[in-house]
């Protein structure tokens, strides 16, 4: 009687603990990952009509050099707009020199460009709605640790859209020790 109830209670706690460990893995699993022109994309859910840029799979060299993200990609005869740079997409891509972000991009998730030490400048598209900072301890700001970053260009929409200031996460540019100049709509602010 009593021993069995205690065993059940322990088993429930173990099951709950395991579930909390596995849940982030289950949530982050993409429905489909594919490559187009050397860039990897993921569709997180089968019903998604858009894709996110994702990291290179294990065993494939990280992104390097000059990378241009297109506004849309075609896969299996269907065209998908590129709406997000996914979490950890360019994590520690120390060989990444330039990145071109397309109009239509809406979000840059946290940790996405962490440690890209050769990246010197970033120009954000007018469609960008969110630049993620840090939410949990293992995450980093979107451009945190980009020590070579010297200039950041924000679109004119930042001046008129209240969402912008609310959606630039804290630590987005933490430890960007080389950052000297911030331009908003072409005007120098720092």
C-alpha positions in Angstrom: 0.0 0.0 0.0 2.1 2.9 1.3 5.3 1.7 -0.4 3.5 1.5 -3.8 2.1 5.1 -3.4 5.6 6.4 -2.6 7.0 4.5 -5.6 4.3 6.1 -7.8 5.1 9.5 -6.4 8.8 9.1 -7.2 8.1 7.8 -10.7 5.8 10.8 -11.4 8.5 13.1 -10.2 11.1 11.4 -12.4 8.8 11.5 -15.4 8.1 15.2 -14.9 11.8 15.9 -14.6 12.5 14.0 -17.8 9.7 15.8 -19.6 11.1 19.2 -18.5 14.5 18.1 -20.0 13.0 16.9 -23.3 10.4 19.6 -23.8 12.9 22.2 -25.2 14.2 19.6 -27.6 10.7 18.6 -28.8 9.7 22.3 -29.2 12.9 23.1 -31.2 12.7 20.2 -33.6 11.9 21.5 -37.1 9.3 19.9 -39.4 11.7 20.2 -42.3 15.3 21.4 -42.9 16.7 22.0 -46.4 19.5 23.7 -48.2 19.4 26.2 -51.0 22.5 27.8 -52.5 24.6 26.9 -49.4 22.2 28.4 -46.8 20.1 26.1 -44.6 16.5 26.8 -43.8 13.9 25.3 -41.6 10.2 25.1 -41.6 9.3 24.7 -37.9 5.8 23.5 -38.5 4.2 21.8 -41.5 1.6 24.6 -41.7 4.2 27.4 -41.8 4.2 29.3 -45.1 7.6 30.8 -44.4 11.1 29.6 -43.4 13.9 30.6 -41.0 17.6 30.6 -41.7 19.2 27.9 -39.5 22.7 26.7 -38.7 24.7 24.4 -40.8 24.3 20.8 -39.7 27.0 19.1 -37.7 29.9 18.0 -39.9 29.4 20.8 -42.4 31.6 23.9 -42.1 30.0 26.9 -40.5 28.9 29.9 -42.6 31.9 32.1 -43.7 32.8 34.9 -46.0 30.1 37.1 -47.5 26.5 35.7 -47.0 23.5 37.1 -48.7 20.1 36.0 -47.3 17.4 36.1 -50.0 13.9 37.4 -49.5 12.5 34.0 -50.5 13.6 30.5 -51.4 12.1 27.8 -53.6 12.1 24.2 -52.4 10.2 21.3 -54.0 8.4 23.7 -56.3 7.1 26.0 -53.5 8.4 29.5 -52.7 8.7 30.5 -49.1 9.5 34.0 -47.7 12.4 34.1 -45.3 11.0 35.7 -42.1 13.5 34.9 -39.4 17.1 34.3 -38.6 16.8 31.4 -36.2 18.4 31.0 -32.8 22.1 29.9 -33.1 22.0 30.2 -37.0 25.4 31.9 -37.2 26.6 31.0 -33.7 30.4 31.5 -33.6 30.8 31.8 -37.3 34.1 33.5 -36.9 34.8 33.5 -40.6 31.6 35.4 -41.4 32.7 38.8 -42.9 29.5 40.3 -44.3 25.8 39.6 -44.0 23.0 41.0 -46.2 19.6 40.8 -44.6 16.6 41.0 -47.0 13.5 43.1 -46.9 10.7 40.9 -45.6 12.8 39.6 -42.6 10.8 40.1 -39.4 12.9 38.7 -36.6 16.4 37.9 -35.6 16.3 35.5 -32.7 18.6 35.5 -29.7 22.1 33.9 -30.0 21.8 34.0 -33.8 25.1 36.0 -34.6 26.8 35.4 -31.2 30.6 35.5 -31.5 30.8 36.5 -35.2 34.1 38.3 -34.5 34.9 39.3 -38.2 31.5 40.8 -38.9 32.0 44.6 -39.3 28.6 46.1 -40.1 25.0 45.2 -40.1 22.1 46.9 -41.9 18.6 46.0 -40.7 15.7 45.9 -43.2 12.7 48.1 -42.6 10.5 45.0 -42.1 12.4 43.9 -39.0 10.1 43.8 -36.0 12.2 42.1 -33.4 15.8 41.8 -32.4 16.0 39.3 -29.6 18.1 39.7 -26.5 18.4 37.2 -23.7 15.6 35.3 -22.1 17.3 32.3 -20.4 20.8 31.9 -19.0 22.2 29.7 -21.8 21.2 32.2 -24.5 23.1 35.2 -25.8 22.0 38.4 -27.4 21.5 38.4 -31.1 24.9 40.1 -31.9 26.5 39.5 -28.5 30.3 39.1 -28.6 30.6 40.5 -32.2 33.8 42.2 -31.2 34.6 43.3 -34.8 31.2 45.0 -35.3 31.9 48.7 -35.9 28.6 50.1 -37.4 24.9 49.3 -37.2 22.3 50.7 -39.5 18.7 50.8 -38.4 15.9 51.6 -40.8 13.8 54.8 -40.8 10.8 52.7 -39.6 12.5 52.5 -36.3 11.8 56.2 -35.7 8.1 55.8 -36.3 7.4 52.3 -35.0 7.0 52.0 -31.2 7.4 48.3 -31.5 11.0 48.7 -32.4 12.2 50.1 -29.1 10.1 47.6 -27.2 11.5 44.7 -29.3 15.2 45.3 -29.2 16.2 42.8 -26.5 18.6 43.7 -23.8 22.1 42.3 -24.5 21.5 42.3 -28.2 24.8 44.0 -28.6 26.5 43.1 -25.3 30.3 42.8 -25.6 30.4 44.4 -29.0 33.5 46.2 -27.9 34.3 47.6 -31.3 30.9 49.2 -31.9 31.4 52.9 -32.5 28.6 54.1 -34.8 24.9 53.6 -34.9 22.9 55.0 -37.8 19.2 55.4 -37.7 17.6 56.3 -41.0 21.0 57.5 -42.3 21.6 59.8 -39.3 24.5 59.2 -37.0 23.5 58.7 -33.4 26.7 57.7 -31.7 
